[in-house]
Amino acid sequence: MKVNFKTFGLCFVAATLLAACSEPPEIAAKAAKRPDVAPYMGANNGFMTKNWTPGNQASWTESVDKRTQGQNEYSRVK
């Protein structure tokens, strides 16, 4: 029995490509987004920033702005 390595390789590549198409969809990102709750309402847990209180939009905006400025290279170099 003679094995045709070209055919075997082609079938292996096709099977590998088709296996990549069968991955389940990412559902974690869908569960994280809740359109019925405003972002500043948030959860009251230990992962919050120190100066933010859930439900206070002004403190949430201030915390987000402060975090954004900390990630800005121009303001960090000064």
N, CA, C and O of each residue as an XYZ file, in Angstrom:
312
protein
N       0.845     -1.175      0.000
C       0.000      0.000      0.000
C       0.889      1.237      0.000
O       1.719      1.424      0.890
N       0.707      2.048     -0.980
C       1.530      3.231     -1.150
C       0.787      4.441     -0.562
O      -0.379      4.676     -0.879
N       1.488      5.213      0.311
C       0.877      6.385      0.940
C       1.250      7.624      0.134
O       2.422      7.861     -0.156
N       0.263      8.388     -0.212
C       0.493      9.625     -0.945
C       0.577     10.762      0.077
O      -0.440     11.207      0.610
N       1.793     11.219      0.338
C       1.999     12.235      1.375
C       1.433     13.596      0.993
O       1.060     14.378      1.868
N       1.367     13.884     -0.277
C       0.795     15.149     -0.715
C      -0.700     15.204     -0.391
O      -1.189     16.219      0.104
N      -1.415     14.132     -0.662
C      -2.840     14.070     -0.357
C      -3.069     14.079      1.153
O      -3.981     14.740      1.650
N      -2.239     13.345      1.865
C      -2.357     13.309      3.321
C      -2.113     14.691      3.922
O      -2.842     15.108      4.822
N      -1.104     15.403      3.438
C      -0.801     16.753      3.930
C      -1.916     17.731      3.624
O      -2.271     18.559      4.464
N      -2.469     17.642      2.429
C      -3.572     18.523      2.043
C      -4.806     18.278      2.911
O      -5.471     19.228      3.324
N      -5.112     17.024      3.187
C      -6.243     16.701      4.066
C      -5.998     17.186      5.486
O      -6.917     17.657      6.157
N      -4.759     17.069      5.940
C      -4.424     17.546      7.292
C      -4.592     19.060      7.394
O      -5.147     19.549      8.378
N      -4.129     19.802      6.406
C      -4.270     21.264      6.401
C      -5.742     21.660      6.343
O      -6.166     22.565      7.061
N      -6.524     20.994      5.497
C      -7.951     21.305      5.389
C      -8.672     21.022      6.701
O      -9.525     21.805      7.120
N      -8.340     19.913      7.351
C      -8.971     19.581      8.628
C      -8.601     20.588      9.708
O      -9.435     20.941     10.542
N      -7.359     21.049      9.697
C      -6.917     22.049     10.678
C      -7.647     23.369     10.479
O      -8.080     23.992     11.449
N      -7.787     23.798      9.235
C      -8.492     25.049      8.962
C      -9.968     24.957      9.325
O     -10.539     25.912      9.853
N     -10.581     23.828      9.050
C     -11.996     23.659      9.389
C     -12.207     23.551     10.904
O     -13.250     23.960     11.413
N     -11.246     23.015     11.607
C     -11.367     22.915     13.061
C     -11.329     24.292     13.706
O     -11.961     24.504     14.741
N     -10.602     25.226     13.115
C     -10.524     26.580     13.658
C     -11.860     27.309     13.510
O     -12.143     28.231     14.275
N     -12.672     26.917     12.552
C     -13.959     27.572     12.329
C     -15.025     27.108     13.315
O     -16.093     27.716     13.393
N     -14.763     26.065     14.052
C     -15.797     25.514     14.921
C     -15.684     25.993     16.366
O     -16.297     25.399     17.254
N     -14.913     27.056     16.624
C     -14.789     27.553     17.989
C     -16.101     28.198     18.433
O     -16.784     28.819     17.618
N     -16.459     28.063     19.694
C     -17.692     28.684     20.175
C     -17.534     30.201     20.244
O     -16.420     30.693     20.422
N     -18.614     30.943     20.108
C     -18.514     32.405     20.168
C     -18.181     32.873     21.576
O     -18.508     32.211     22.560
N     -17.527     34.019     21.656
C     -17.184     34.610     22.947
C     -18.450     35.221     23.552
O     -19.046     36.125     22.967
N     -18.856     34.730     24.711
C     -20.065     35.251     25.333
C     -19.752     36.094     26.558
O     -20.656     36.716     27.116
N     -18.498     36.133     26.991
C     -18.151     36.918     28.177
C     -18.325     38.400     27.917
O     -18.765     39.130     28.805
N     -17.990     38.865     26.722
C     -18.130     40.282     26.407
C     -19.597     40.695     26.364
O     -19.938     41.815     26.744
N     -20.454     39.806     25.908
C     -21.880     40.118     25.858
C     -22.471     40.207     27.262
O     -23.355     41.027     27.513
N     -21.994     39.378     28.165
C     -22.518     39.383     29.521
C     -22.057     40.610     30.288
O     -22.739     41.044     31.216
N     -20.914     41.180     29.922
C     -20.376     42.339     30.641
C     -21.140     43.615     30.306
O     -21.219     44.513     31.143
N     -21.696     43.717     29.121
C     -22.408     44.924     28.707
C     -23.859     44.843     29.161
O     -24.574     43.892     28.844
N     -24.274     45.845     29.900
C     -25.670     45.908     30.333
C     -26.230     47.264     29.927
O     -25.932     48.261     30.585
N     -27.023     47.335     28.878
C     -27.518     48.626     28.415
C     -28.555     49.253     29.352
O     -28.853     50.440     29.225
N     -29.101     48.485     30.278
C     -30.120     49.025     31.166
C     -29.529     49.720     32.397
O     -30.266     50.365     33.143
N     -28.220     49.603     32.622
C     -27.582     50.221     33.781
C     -26.504     51.180     33.289
O     -25.681     50.819     32.448
N     -26.512     52.401     33.814
C     -25.495     53.385     33.442
C     -24.132     52.949     33.964
O     -24.061     52.302     35.009
N     -23.052     53.281     33.268
C     -21.726     52.831     33.701
C     -21.337     53.322     35.086
O     -20.613     52.627     35.798
N     -21.794     54.495     35.484
C     -21.403     55.036     36.782
C     -22.163     54.399     37.947
O     -21.833     54.648     39.107
N     -23.169     53.584     37.653
C     -23.887     52.909     38.737
C     -23.007     51.832     39.365
O     -22.947     51.727     40.590
N     -22.337     51.043     38.561
C     -21.324     50.092     38.993
C     -21.699     49.178     40.144
O     -22.790     49.267     40.707
N     -20.776     48.307     40.474
C     -20.955     47.367     41.576
C     -20.198     47.865     42.794
O     -19.164     48.520     42.665
N     -20.697     47.563     43.942
C     -20.038     47.967     45.179
C     -19.200     46.788     45.660
O     -19.670     45.950     46.429
N     -17.946     46.735     45.195
C     -17.063     45.635     45.576
C     -15.652     46.167     45.811
O     -15.433     47.377     45.757
N     -14.724     45.306     46.064
C     -13.371     45.711     46.399
C     -12.514     46.119     45.224
O     -11.344     46.452     45.416
N     -13.047     46.108     44.011
C     -12.263     46.439     42.830
C     -12.500     47.871     42.358
O     -12.101     48.224     41.249
N     -13.132     48.690     43.170
C     -13.414     50.069     42.797
C     -12.230     50.961     43.144
O     -11.382     50.597     43.959
N     -12.180     52.138     42.516
C     -11.169     53.110     42.892
C     -11.582     53.770     44.200
O     -12.746     53.704     44.595
N     -10.633     54.401     44.865
C     -10.881     54.919     46.212
C     -11.857     56.092     46.242
O     -12.669     56.193     47.162
N     -11.790     56.975     45.254
C     -12.594     58.201     45.297
C     -13.919     58.100     44.560
O     -14.537     59.122     44.261
N     -14.359     56.899     44.265
C     -15.595     56.747     43.508
C     -16.645     56.044     44.350
O     -16.365     55.036     44.998
N     -17.843     56.582     44.334
C     -18.962     55.947     45.016
C     -19.993     55.540     43.965
O     -20.308     56.338     43.083
N     -20.520     54.332     44.034
C     -21.490     53.892     43.025
C     -22.722     54.785     43.009
O     -23.285     55.112     44.053
N     -23.127     55.170     41.812
C     -24.300     56.011     41.645
C     -23.975     57.480     41.527
O     -24.856     58.264     41.175
N     -22.749     57.893     41.807
C     -22.351     59.292     41.733
C     -21.637     59.519     40.407
O     -20.488     59.113     40.232
N     -22.325     60.168     39.481
C     -21.778     60.336     38.144
C     -20.587     61.286     38.147
O     -19.649     61.079     37.377
N     -20.592     62.309     38.978
C     -19.479     63.269     39.003
C     -18.183     62.597     39.465
O     -17.130     62.822     38.870
N     -18.246     61.781     40.510
C     -17.032     61.117     40.985
C     -16.561     60.062     39.989
O     -15.360     59.821     39.866
N     -17.495     59.432     39.279
C     -17.121     58.456     38.261
C     -16.394     59.138     37.111
O     -15.368     58.646     36.641
N     -16.929     60.277     36.655
C     -16.295     61.021     35.569
C     -14.908     61.490     35.979
O     -13.969     61.425     35.186
N     -14.775     61.960     37.209
C     -13.474     62.407     37.706
C     -12.470     61.257     37.754
O     -11.311     61.435     37.380
N     -12.897     60.088     38.206
C     -12.008     58.928     38.278
C     -11.575     58.469     36.894
O     -10.413     58.114     36.693
N     -12.500     58.473     35.938
C     -12.164     58.068     34.578
C     -11.188     59.065     33.956
O     -10.236     58.665     33.287
N     -11.420     60.351     34.171
C     -10.516     61.368     33.630
C      -9.125     61.256     34.244
O      -8.124     61.401     33.541
N      -9.055     61.001     35.542
C      -7.763     60.856     36.211
C      -7.020     59.628     35.688
O      -5.809     59.677     35.472
N      -7.738     58.539     35.486
C      -7.116     57.319     34.951
C      -6.621     57.548     33.534
O      -5.540     57.082     33.173
N      -7.398     58.262     32.724
C      -7.008     58.547     31.353
C      -5.750     59.404     31.318
O      -4.864     59.170     30.497
N      -5.664     60.389     32.196
C      -4.468     61.233     32.239
C      -3.249     60.446     32.694
O      -2.131     60.766     32.291
N      -3.435     59.430     33.521
C      -2.327     58.585     33.940
C      -1.792     57.724     32.814
O      -0.646     57.279     32.863
N      -2.609     57.485     31.798
C      -2.194     56.683     30.654
C      -1.693     57.541     29.496
O      -1.238     57.010     28.482
N      -1.774     58.859     29.639
C      -1.356     59.781     28.593
C       0.154     59.990     28.693
O       0.642     60.480     29.712
N       0.890     59.630     27.660
C       2.351     59.746     27.678
C       2.795     61.203     27.753
O       3.812     61.501     28.380
N       2.070     62.096     27.140
C       2.473     63.507     27.135
C       2.443     64.085     28.541
O       3.355     64.816     28.928
N       1.403     63.765     29.312
C       1.311     64.314     30.671
C       2.246     63.589     31.628
O       2.618     64.157     32.655
N       2.638     62.356     31.328
C       3.548     61.609     32.210
C       4.983     62.090     32.057
O       5.768     61.978     32.998
N       5.346     62.624     30.891
C       6.722     63.057     30.637
C       7.004     64.378     31.338
O       8.132     64.611     31.771
N       6.024     65.230     31.456
C       6.212     66.557     32.050
C       6.772     66.506     33.431
O       6.982     67.549     34.050
